[in-house]
Amino acid sequence: MIKERIVILVFLLGLTPLFAQNNAEDELGAWYILSSNSKISEKFSVQAQTQFRFYEIASEIQQFKIRTGVKYRVMEGLSVGVGYAYFRNDFSYLEATPPAFDEHRIVEDVYLDHNVGSVKVDHRARLENRFIVRDQETDTRHWFRYMFKITYPFLNNWSADVYNEIWLNVGDEPTFAQNWLGFGVSHKINDLLKSRVGYQRIHLDGPDFDRILIGITFTPDFTKEKSKS
């Protein structure tokens, strides 16, 4: 299994010459993601996530992100959530950009999921309230995001996914903000750990960005511990 994960990682990293463009804006970058999804009851789960988003594979960090949230399962196939995220942004690799700045976000989510045969289908609608802090002043903006994702399991503990997410400005022009299109391969290492390697294209009203995503997710289930006690 370890050899298979290494082969997939090397393959994706080997795509660098295909995605890298002559323009600096199109440099292939990488996001390194450490997440946890802790089930604390039959209804509630708690998420936490840290991301290091690099403009290149391992240099020129664009963003540092840390996020936490709570998810509540209303019924089978329907959940809601709320969370907070902190971003440290540094776009100094671009021209005519402000110095590094902080951003705080409050998010509200609605999740829908169902199965079509062995394929899992996920929908997520998110309202994201942004508080951008520059020079001790706060600029408030809002995004609406909708993501559609399908996941197909194969072999033992492997799955492949593809997704698309559109971002819209709320109360600002233009309405279109950006679009994320991506795919990935995940492997369930054991009941606690899951790994994923993927690719994502970010389309803005301007340049597009290609990103490799490498992540580890911890999935503790505290309801099992309670049942043992």
Disulfide bonds with the S-S distance in Angstrom:
none
